């Protein structure tokens, strides 16, 4: 009986491990608002070189700095163990992503509210892109490891005795790596209020535009301030940044 249980376990594991995972629906969405004819060229691996690398604009004593975050920049940033501790050492983004570093310094005497999810990237080919949250990047990671993903989906709820064994095999093979998830959550620009005198910074990522794009405009829109007694903003700021793509 013991040999049969071991054999059955081996067959089931072989079956699961031999199955590819389904592509996440997040990766099946259109990656931009624009012409249908461009969709196959968007979200592809591109090595970008953008100029100028860093720009700073100020409105109403709100200073915003944006920098193009190259692969070299990201590798150096995420190797900082003083910041990321045990998670350091991995650039969590992929060549299919275009990443910017954003810093907002509130030098006014009023609160400022930002919503990074409403920032927009526009290319000169007639496409615009919304920021990516962590789920899209980890879905891309899973798509590159379909066997591990399929195994996790099947076994993540497995318990002792699931395969006739006395140990939690589901836990041994169904754990989802946290490093990439943690690094993105810790480094992303967070939305909310920025109080007077506070400097807030972080990363904002997009799907990589089509390689033929020569000009990219990053619009930091709907930055609210001048809140009244009912917490309604009286002023909306927009900070535009234009980058030229180099060879």
PLY file of the C-alpha trace (Angstrom):
ply
format ascii 1.0
element vertex 247
property float x
property float y
property float z
element edge 246
property int vertex1
property int vertex2
end_header
0.00 0.00 0.00
2.85 2.36 0.84
4.49 1.78 -2.53
1.18 2.47 -4.29
0.82 5.80 -2.50
4.32 6.84 -3.49
3.67 5.79 -7.10
0.35 7.67 -7.17
2.02 10.76 -5.76
4.74 10.61 -8.40
2.19 10.28 -11.21
0.13 13.22 -9.95
3.16 15.45 -9.50
4.45 14.53 -12.95
1.05 15.34 -14.44
0.85 18.71 -12.69
4.43 19.68 -13.37
4.04 18.74 -16.99
1.13 21.11 -17.50
1.66 24.65 -18.66
-0.09 27.46 -16.84
-2.85 29.55 -18.38
-1.90 33.08 -19.35
-3.26 35.60 -16.88
-6.17 37.66 -18.18
-4.16 40.74 -17.17
-1.68 39.96 -19.93
-4.44 39.44 -22.48
-5.76 42.98 -22.08
-4.82 45.69 -24.54
-1.75 47.46 -23.19
-2.67 50.93 -24.45
-5.49 53.11 -25.71
-4.79 53.65 -29.39
-4.96 52.03 -32.83
-5.63 48.31 -33.07
-2.85 48.05 -35.63
-0.27 48.89 -32.93
-1.25 46.38 -30.25
1.26 43.69 -31.25
4.15 46.19 -30.98
3.26 47.41 -27.48
4.52 45.77 -24.31
7.52 44.24 -26.08
11.07 44.14 -24.71
12.76 47.43 -25.62
15.99 49.00 -24.37
15.01 52.66 -23.97
17.34 55.65 -23.89
15.41 58.79 -23.00
16.61 62.39 -22.87
16.72 64.43 -20.81
17.17 61.86 -18.10
15.88 64.15 -15.34
13.46 67.09 -15.39
11.99 69.29 -12.66
8.88 71.49 -12.83
7.24 73.64 -10.16
3.74 75.02 -9.78
2.38 76.79 -6.72
5.36 75.73 -4.62
4.80 72.09 -5.53
8.01 70.78 -7.08
7.94 67.60 -9.15
11.03 65.80 -10.44
10.85 62.96 -12.94
13.76 60.76 -14.04
13.89 58.01 -16.62
14.76 54.84 -14.69
17.08 52.81 -16.91
17.89 49.17 -16.30
21.25 50.25 -14.84
19.50 52.70 -12.51
17.01 50.06 -11.36
19.65 47.41 -10.73
21.64 49.85 -8.62
18.56 51.01 -6.73
17.33 47.52 -5.88
20.76 46.31 -4.83
20.65 48.72 -1.86
20.39 46.45 1.18
20.02 49.40 3.54
16.71 50.22 1.87
15.34 46.83 0.80
16.99 44.57 3.39
16.61 40.86 2.62
14.66 41.54 -0.58
17.53 43.48 -2.20
19.35 42.15 -5.25
16.62 41.82 -7.90
15.35 44.37 -10.41
11.64 43.43 -10.21
10.74 45.00 -13.56
11.06 43.43 -17.00
12.29 44.75 -20.37
8.60 44.93 -21.31
8.19 47.71 -18.72
9.15 51.39 -18.90
9.81 52.86 -15.46
10.11 56.44 -14.15
11.29 57.76 -10.80
8.97 60.51 -9.50
9.60 62.85 -6.57
7.01 65.31 -5.26
8.16 68.01 -2.85
5.36 69.99 -1.22
6.94 73.35 -0.38
3.59 75.07 0.00
1.51 75.59 3.14
-1.31 73.40 1.82
-1.92 69.70 1.50
-1.45 68.09 -1.89
-3.12 64.87 -3.02
-1.70 62.66 -5.76
-3.17 59.63 -7.57
-0.41 57.88 -9.53
-3.02 55.58 -11.09
-4.24 58.63 -13.04
-0.84 59.52 -14.50
-0.64 58.98 -18.26
2.15 58.23 -20.72
1.55 59.30 -24.35
3.65 58.41 -27.38
3.84 60.16 -30.76
2.16 57.21 -32.47
-1.27 57.95 -31.04
-1.21 55.65 -28.00
-1.54 56.39 -24.32
-0.70 54.11 -21.41
-1.92 53.81 -17.83
0.41 52.92 -14.95
0.87 49.26 -14.08
0.21 47.95 -10.60
2.10 45.06 -9.06
-0.39 42.46 -10.32
0.57 43.05 -13.95
4.28 42.63 -13.29
3.87 39.49 -11.21
1.54 38.11 -13.90
4.38 38.63 -16.37
6.69 36.77 -14.00
4.24 33.89 -13.79
3.92 33.75 -17.57
7.65 33.15 -17.75
7.39 30.29 -15.27
4.26 28.43 -16.44
5.17 25.11 -14.83
5.69 26.64 -11.40
2.50 28.65 -11.77
0.39 25.67 -12.79
1.79 23.67 -9.93
1.04 26.44 -7.47
-2.53 26.83 -8.73
-3.24 23.14 -8.26
-1.37 22.53 -5.04
-1.64 25.76 -3.09
-4.54 24.33 -1.04
-3.06 20.88 -0.64
-2.92 19.58 2.93
-1.43 16.53 4.70
-2.94 13.41 3.24
-3.83 15.10 -0.06
-1.65 12.61 -1.91
-1.83 9.96 0.75
1.31 11.34 2.41
1.80 12.63 5.90
3.48 15.97 5.00
2.07 19.20 3.52
3.34 18.77 -0.02
1.26 21.73 -1.18
3.38 24.05 0.91
6.59 22.60 -0.46
5.84 23.45 -4.10
3.03 26.00 -4.01
4.73 28.97 -2.42
4.65 32.14 -4.51
7.96 34.05 -4.38
7.60 37.34 -2.51
10.77 39.16 -3.53
9.45 40.77 -6.71
6.09 41.56 -5.11
7.70 43.10 -2.04
10.17 45.23 -4.01
7.45 46.69 -6.24
5.14 47.42 -3.29
7.95 49.07 -1.33
9.29 51.19 -4.20
6.11 52.29 -5.98
4.91 55.88 -5.70
1.96 55.75 -3.31
-1.15 57.88 -3.67
-2.67 60.07 -0.98
-2.01 63.35 0.80
1.41 64.98 0.91
1.51 67.49 3.75
3.45 70.77 3.75
7.18 70.23 4.01
6.98 66.56 3.01
8.94 65.03 0.11
7.48 61.82 -1.31
9.07 59.69 -4.04
8.80 56.34 -5.77
8.57 54.53 -9.08
5.81 54.52 -11.69
5.83 51.80 -14.37
4.09 51.40 -17.73
3.98 48.85 -20.51
6.82 49.57 -22.89
5.58 51.74 -25.79
6.13 50.60 -29.35
9.78 50.83 -30.31
9.03 53.18 -33.22
7.99 55.96 -30.80
10.41 58.89 -30.80
8.69 61.25 -28.34
7.08 60.30 -25.03
5.07 62.64 -22.80
4.47 61.80 -19.17
1.51 63.71 -17.69
1.22 63.81 -13.93
-2.43 64.78 -13.88
-5.10 65.49 -11.27
-2.74 66.61 -8.52
-5.19 68.29 -6.18
-4.69 71.07 -3.64
-6.51 74.00 -1.95
-9.01 71.79 -0.13
-12.01 73.59 1.32
-13.88 72.87 4.56
-15.76 70.03 2.89
-12.50 68.44 1.68
-13.17 69.35 -1.95
-10.10 70.51 -3.90
-10.26 73.93 -5.48
-7.15 73.54 -7.63
-6.01 70.77 -9.97
-2.41 70.74 -11.20
-0.86 68.93 -14.16
2.85 68.47 -14.68
3.92 67.53 -18.25
7.33 65.99 -18.98
8.56 65.35 -22.52
11.28 62.80 -23.35
13.02 62.11 -26.64
13.95 58.52 -27.45
17.56 58.09 -28.51
19.15 55.34 -30.61
0 1
1 2
2 3
3 4
4 5
5 6
6 7
7 8
8 9
9 10
10 11
11 12
12 13
13 14
14 15
15 16
16 17
17 18
18 19
19 20
20 21
21 22
22 23
23 24
24 25
25 26
26 27
27 28
28 29
29 30
30 31
31 32
32 33
33 34
34 35
35 36
36 37
37 38
38 39
39 40
40 41
41 42
42 43
43 44
44 45
45 46
46 47
47 48
48 49
49 50
50 51
51 52
52 53
53 54
54 55
55 56
56 57
57 58
58 59
59 60
60 61
61 62
62 63
63 64
64 65
65 66
66 67
67 68
68 69
69 70
70 71
71 72
72 73
73 74
74 75
75 76
76 77
77 78
78 79
79 80
80 81
81 82
82 83
83 84
84 85
85 86
86 87
87 88
88 89
89 90
90 91
91 92
92 93
93 94
94 95
95 96
96 97
97 98
98 99
99 100
100 101
101 102
102 103
103 104
104 105
105 106
106 107
107 108
108 109
109 110
110 111
111 112
112 113
113 114
114 115
115 116
116 117
117 118
118 119
119 120
120 121
121 122
122 123
123 124
124 125
125 126
126 127
127 128
128 129
129 130
130 131
131 132
132 133
133 134
134 135
135 136
136 137
137 138
138 139
139 140
140 141
141 142
142 143
143 144
144 145
145 146
146 147
147 148
148 149
149 150
150 151
151 152
152 153
153 154
154 155
155 156
156 157
157 158
158 159
159 160
160 161
161 162
162 163
163 164
164 165
165 166
166 167
167 168
168 169
169 170
170 171
171 172
172 173
173 174
174 175
175 176
176 177
177 178
178 179
179 180
180 181
181 182
182 183
183 184
184 185
185 186
186 187
187 188
188 189
189 190
190 191
191 192
192 193
193 194
194 195
195 196
196 197
197 198
198 199
199 200
200 201
201 202
202 203
203 204
204 205
205 206
206 207
207 208
208 209
209 210
210 211
211 212
212 213
213 214
214 215
215 216
216 217
217 218
218 219
219 220
220 221
221 222
222 223
223 224
224 225
225 226
226 227
227 228
228 229
229 230
230 231
231 232
232 233
233 234
234 235
235 236
236 237
237 238
238 239
239 240
240 241
241 242
242 243
243 244
244 245
245 246
